[in-house]
Each structure stands twice: as structure tokens, then as C-alpha cells.
């Protein structure tokens, strides 16, 4: 790929603004100001009704029965917040309830949001049925954009391309729709199609925003086309309309790492860190977690600990950051450091998030350090944290790798016995345990283990 998409500012500024307008509509629900909307009891009641299997509609109806009004903008904001916290089922319930009430006239944006939620909760088939029920005159850029995003999210290339073509025919294609397709092509490794769409954007004068460039940069990085990656990065850095973000440098760092250019990777990671410093909230935390992983991949232990200190300076450290730090240190064979971080988590955590100890158990087991994994499991149990099936499954894997097959069998049985519906044991560990029992001439025990799997973990 050697095309450089122009970003001549003034002729395309209006299309740039339209692209971002559509982005806010399709991917982030509708944009509603929350500056003047205080937290009220309805918001609190909805936030507390966290069980996805229990409807939140009775909460809304109770609020109305108490003599309160609910403006449409309030419901839209609730849907937006629920989507942000991935409570898609509850968001869909409110969207459907709002659509069934005659007092709330539905806009194309409301249809688009509901279409997206149906796809996430019930799948594409029901989403398509809902799309077909939307009147033609309301199927504007927002609805088509939502449908396109549904197909792209599920990686259904043929349907996505057909939707994109329909949008072309209707004159609805803007930068956002192109970005959705560029991302899909990149994910599927369809780089020739990606290049063709870039050329189409250039010919039709579509503004290339930072998302466009980042997708292309990632494609160059994945294919180790360092020369074109560097050209594009330089163009982005010198274009005053392109606000280069940390993800730009993350993509470049990955490209350099893949090519074995460690020093260049560290240089762009330093630039990423400077941009992260001005960020805030969850975005900043997530960015630091990526930075931890990339410094680890570069073999730079000092960089990992440096970012960890930056994370601690933010105040509360989330469990996901502990997991990322432990994983990064284990990749660097800094076992003592990983243990130290784990000890800090045990002493400071108020939430029994099993993902953190599971990270340690899995890392020990993969390195063949079954004795350390065993000791760590005992310590976690003594601390009062209840292990789950996957915890024991990871330990069984460690026993298997170390040839401790008797322990592997017993531990795997324990994992299966406490498993919840939908859980599956590690197939390689299970196969090794069955082969071990059969090799020992213990067909009865092998049959017993197979029976446990079929009863607790049915296919």
C-alpha cells in the first residue's frame, strides 16, 4: 500500500464535521448534555438494578406512579450511560419502552440506537428484522450507519459491503462509514480492499480523520511495511488538522516491535506517554495499561516500572491494571516483581476479583513452576478468596506441564466439580489426564473423569 490520503483542510472541513456527527450518533448513542442534569433518584435506582436478567422497566413505571415525569432526553441519557457501562440488555429495554409510548416520538437516531442494541443483545437476525420494520423515510445515514456497524462488528464482510454499496447509491457515505469498512478490512487482512477504499475516499474528497490514519497505520504495522508506516506517521505529525493520539504511537510501536526495531519502538512509546499525561479518567488508565504491555513486549523492565509508578500516581489502581502489570512482569521473567504486585493487591483489594490471582496461577503454570503455583493457590485460599473452576484448571495445567499427572487429575476433577454452566476445562489438560489414566491401566478412573465432564460441562 503506497497511497497517501490527502487531508486538504478547507474543502473537506464540512465533511469532517459530518463524519464526527455520524460517529457520535452510531457508536456513542446520541449526544446529550449532562452538565445541567443532576443525579436524581431515577438514575440511582437504575444504576442499582444491575442484574441483567431482571427488567428495569418496573423501576421506571414505579417512578411515574410516584407522580414524576420523565423527559425523552432523560431516557436517552439513561440509554447512553447504560451502553457506556455495557448494560446493553437494560438499555434495550428502555429503548423499546420509549418506542412503545406515544408520548415519545422516535427520531432516526433512536431507531439507530435500538438497532445497535438489538444486534448486541439478540444477534443479527433480529436486528435485520427490526431494520426491515423501520419506515423507508426514516432510514437515513444514522440507521444505515448503525446497520453497517452491526455487520462490521460481527465481521460479516458480504453484508457490510452490500450495505456500504446501498449507502453509496443513496449518497449517505461519509468518513465514518469509510472508517468502519477500513477497520473491517484491516481486521480481516483484506489490505487490497483497504487500499482501494482509501483511493475512493481521496477521489471523492472525503476528509481523512485521525481514525482513518490510525487504521491505515495499523495495517502497515501488521504487514511490516515500515517505510510506508513511517511516511504516514510523518504526514500525520505535520498535518495541523490531524490530532495525533496515543493510539497512533501504539500502532507504530507495534510495527517497530514486529520488525525488531526496539529503539524506534521505545522512541514512539515515549511520545505516546507524553500525550497520555494530558488525558484523564478511564481513558488514561486504559492507555497506561497498553503502555505497560508494549514496554514489556519491548523487553524494557525500567519502562514497565516507570509506567506502574504513573498508574499509582493516579490514585486508586484498578484490578485490570494489576492484571496487566503482573502479566507484563511475568513476560519479563520478573517473578519476584509479579509476586510483589500480587501481594500489594491482596493487601489492598476490597473486591474479590478472581482474575488477578488467576493471572498469577496461569503465569506460574505456563512457566512450569508448579510448586510456586501450588503455594500461591494455598495462600489465596487462606486469605479468604474463593477460587473458581478456572483457577484450579490453571493449576492442573501446571501439574500437567511438570509431569505431575496424579495431581493434575485430582485438581482437574476439583475444577469440574465446582464449575458453572458454560465453563469448559482446558482441552489439552483433559486429554493428557485421560491418556495418563488409560496408560496406567485405570480405565475406570478415565471413564469417571469423562462422565464428570459430560455431566458438568456438556457440549
N, C-alpha and C positions, 0 to 999 in steps of 0.2 A: 504494500500500500504506500503510495507516494503522493497522494493528493493532500494539499493543504487548503482547508476550507477558509475562505476569506471571511473577515469579520468587519468589513467596511461599515462604520457605525451608523451614520445618519439615515441612509436609505432603508436600513433594516431595523431601526430602533422601535418602530411601532410593532413589527412582527415579534421582536424580542419581548416586548411588554405583553403581547397577546399570548406568547408561549408560556410565560410565567403565570399569567392569569389562568390558563388552562391547567397548568401544573397544580395550582392551589385548589382547583375545583376537583380534579380527578383523583389525585393522590393524597390530598390532605383534607378532604371534605370541603365544606365552604368556609370562607374566611370571615369570622365574626369577631368583633372586638370584645375582649373581656376586661378592658381597662375600667369600664364603669359598671360591670356586672359583679356584684359582691357574691360571696359564697352564701347560699341560702340553705334552708333545711332540706329542700328537694335534692340539691346536689349532694348533700351529705348522705341522705337516705339512699340515693342511687349508688354512691361510692361504697356504702357499707353492704349493699346487696351484691356481694361479689361472686356468689355461687352461679356459674354459668348455666347450670341445669334448672335454676329457679327463675321464673319470669320477673322482670322489673315493672311490668305494666300495672300490677296491683299497687305498687308504690306510687305510681303517677296518679292512678284513679283515687287512691286514698287522699292524696294531696288536693285533688279537685273537690272531693267530698267535704274537705275541711274549709271550703269556701275560697280557695286560692285560684288564681288564674295562671295559665302557662302560655306565654307568648311563643310563637313559632320560632323566633330567634333563639329562645331559651332551649327548646327541644333540639334545634340544630347544633347548638353549642354542646349540649349533652352528648349528642351523637359523635361530634368531633372529639370530645375528650375520651369517650369510651373507645373509639378507634385508636386513639393515641396509646391507650393502655391495652390494646389488643383484646378488648372485650367485645368482639365482633358480634356475638350472639345477642347480647343486650342492646348493642347499637342497632342491630337489625330489628329487634322487637319494637324499639321506639320509632324507627323509621316507618315500619309497617303500620303501627298505631296512628302515627301522624298522617299517613297517607289515607287511612280509612275514615278520618274525621273530616267532615265537610268544611269545618271552620278553617282548616289549614290548606290553602291552595298549593298544589305541588308545582315546583319550578323544574326546569330541565336539570338543574344542579341536584335537586332532591332525588330525581329519578336516577341520576348517575351514581350518587352515593349508595342508594339502595341496591342498584345493580352490582356494584362492587362488593357490598356486604353479603348479598345472596351467593355470589361466587365463592367468597371466603367461607361461609357457613355451610352452604348446601351443595356447592360444586357448580361446574359449568353448565350442566344440563338444565338445572333450574334457573340459572342466570339467563340462559338463552330464552327460556320460556317467558321470563319476565320481560326481557328486551322486546320480544315479539308482541307483548301486550301494550307497549308504550306507543301512543299515537304518533304517526309519522311526523306531524308538525312539531312535536316536542323532542324529536331525535336530532338534536343539534350536535355541536362539537363536543359538548360535555358528555353526552350519552355515548356517542361513538368512541370518544376517547376512553371512557370507562370500560366499554366492551373490549376495545383493543388491549387495554391494560390487563383485563381478566385473562385473555388468551395468552398474552406475553408472560404473565405471572405463572401460568401453568405450562409454559413453553410449548404451546400448540402453534407451531410455525405456520401451517397452512391456513388455519382460521385467522391468525393475526394478519397474514399478508392479504387475505381476502378483505378483511375489514379495512386495512390500510388503503387498498385499492378503491373501495367504496368511498372512503373519505376523500381520496383524490378526485373522484368523479363529482363529488358534491362540493368540492372546493373547501374542505374542512381541515386539510392538513396544515399543521403549524409545527414549530420547533419541538414542542413536547411530544407529539405523535412520532416524529422522526427519532427523537431520543429513545422512546420506548422500543422502537424497532431496532435501532442501533444496539441497544443493550441486549435485546433478544438475540440478534445475530452474533454479538460478541460471546454471549453465554453458550451458544450452540456451535461456536467455532466457524460460523459462516462469514469469513472475513472478506470474500469477494463480494458478497451481497452488501456487507457493511460499507465497503469502498464505493459500491455503485450508489448506495443511498446518500453517502457523503457528497458524491458528484451531483446527484439530483438536487440536494439542498443548495449547493453552490449555484447551480444553473437557475434555480427558481428564486434565488435571493433570500432564502431562509436564514435568519440570524443564528449563528452558532454560539450557544452559551457555554458556560463552564461545564455543564453536564455533557454536552456534545463532545467537547475536547477531552474530558476525563475518560469517557467511554472509548474514544479512539486511542488515547494514551495507553489505556489498559490493554487494548487489542495489540498494540505494538509491543508492549511489555511481554505479554503472553507468548507472542511469536518470536521473541528475542530480536526484534527489528530495532536495535538500539539506535542506529543512525536516524531513522525516521522519528523515533521516540524523542530523541534529543532536539531535533528540528521543531517538532510540535511543542515541546516544553518551552523552548526558547521563544517561540511565537506567542505562547500564552503569557509568558512573563513580560513581554514587551507590548502587549495589547492592553491599552488602558481600559477597555470595556470588559475585559475578562478578569474577574476576581478569582485569582488562583487560590484554591483552598488546600487544606492539609491532605485531602484525598488525592489531589493531583500529585503531590510528592510521594504519597504512599504507593501509587501506581508506578511511578518512576523508580522508586526504591525496589519494588518487587522485580521490575525489569532488570535492574542492575544486578540484583542478587541472583536471578536466574542465569545471567550471563557471567557470573563470578566476579563482577566488578564491585568488590566490597567497599573500597574507599569512596567511589562515586555514590554508592548507596547511602553511606553514612553522611555524606555531604548533603544530600537532599532530605534525609531524615532530620538533620539539624534545621533546615529551612522549614520543615513541617512543624517542628517543635516551636519555632518562633510564632507561627500562625496559631497554634493551639493555645498559646499563652493568653491570647485575647478572646478566646471562646469562653463559654460558661455552661453551667448545668450538666445535664446528661451528655450533651454533645462533646463537651470537653473530656468527660470521663471516658466515653467510648473511644475518642481519639487517642487518649493516653494508652488505652488497652491495646489498640492496634500498634502504637509505637513500641510498647513493650514486646510484642510478638515479633516485630520487624528487627529490633535490636538483637533479640535472641537469635533470629534466623541469620543475622549477620555475624553471630558469634561474639558480640560485644557485651560482655558482662557489666562493664562500667556503665554503659548506656542504659542497661536494664535497671540497675540500682538507682541511677540518676532519675529515670522516669518514675520509679517507685516513690522516691522522695517527693517528686512533684505531685504525685497522687495523694500522698499523706498530707501535703500542704493544703489540699482542698478540703480537708476535714474528714468527715465520715468516709471510710473505704467500703465500697460495696462488695458483695460476695463475688460478683463477676470479675472484679479487679483482682481479688485474691486468687481466683482460679487462673486467671491469665498470668499472674506473676509466678505462681507455683509451676505452671506448665512451662513458662519461659526458662525458669531456673533449671528444671529437670532436663530440658533440651540441652542446656549448657553443662550438664553433669554436676551442677552445683547442688548436690543433695542436701548438704548442711544448710545452705541458704533456704531451700524449699521447706525444710523441716522448721527452720526458724520462723518463716512466714506462716506456716501452718499452726505453729504454737501460738503465734500472735492472734490468729483468727479464733482459735479455741478459747483463748482467754478473754477476747473482746466481743465475740459474737453473741447477739441476743436471739438470733434466728438459727434454728437447727436446719440449715440448708445442707443437705447431704451431698450436694455437688462438690463442695470444697474437699471433704475427706475422700470422696470418690476419685478426685483428681490425683491425690497422693497415692492411694491404693493402686490405681491403674498405672501410674508412672513407675512405682516400685516394681510392680508385677512385670511390666514390659521390659524392664532392665534386668529381670531375673533375680531381683533382690527380695526373694520370698520371705526371708526371715524378718527383714525390715517391714515388709508389708503386713506380716502377721502381727508383729509387735505394735505397729501403728493401729491396726484394727482393734487390738485389745485395749489400747489406750483410749480410742474413740468410744468404745463401748463403756469403759469405766467412767468416762466424762459425762455419761448420761445421754449421749446422742444415739438415737435408734438407727441402725443401719438398715438398708433396704436390699432387695434382691440383687440389684446391680453391684452393690458393694461386695457381697460375697462372691458374685460371679467374677469380679475383677481379681479377687484373691485366689479363686480357683484357677484362673488363668495363670497367675504367678506360680502356683504349685505345679501346674502342667508344664510350664516352660522350664522349671527346675527339675522335672522328673519325679516330683513328689506326688505320685499318682493316687496313693491311698488318701492323702489329704485333699487332693483335687476332687476326688469322687464325693467325699463326705461334705466338702464345702459347697460343691455344686448342688447336692441334694438340699442343703440348707437354703440356698438361693431359690431353688424351685419351690420349696415348701412355703416360703413366705411371699412368693411373687403375686403381683396383682394382674388382673385381666389385661391382656395386650403385651405383657412383658415376654421376652424370648431370651434364652440363655445364649452365650457365645457358642456358635455352631462348631467352631474348631475345638473348643474345650470339651463340649459334649461328645463330639466324635472321638476325641482322644480318650475320654473316660470310658466310653462304650468299648472301644478297641482294647483298652487295658484290661477291663473286666473279662472280656471274651478270651483274651490272650492268657489270662490267669486261669482259664477254665471255669470261671464263675458265671455261667450263662444265666443263672437265676438272678444274680445281682444286676446283670446287664438288662434283663427283662424288667426288673423292678424299676430301674432308672428310666427306661423307655416309657414305662407305664406312668411314672410321675410326670414326665414331660407331656405326654398326651392328655393327662388329666388337668394339669395346671397351666400348660402353655399350648393349647390346641392351635393347629394351623388354621 
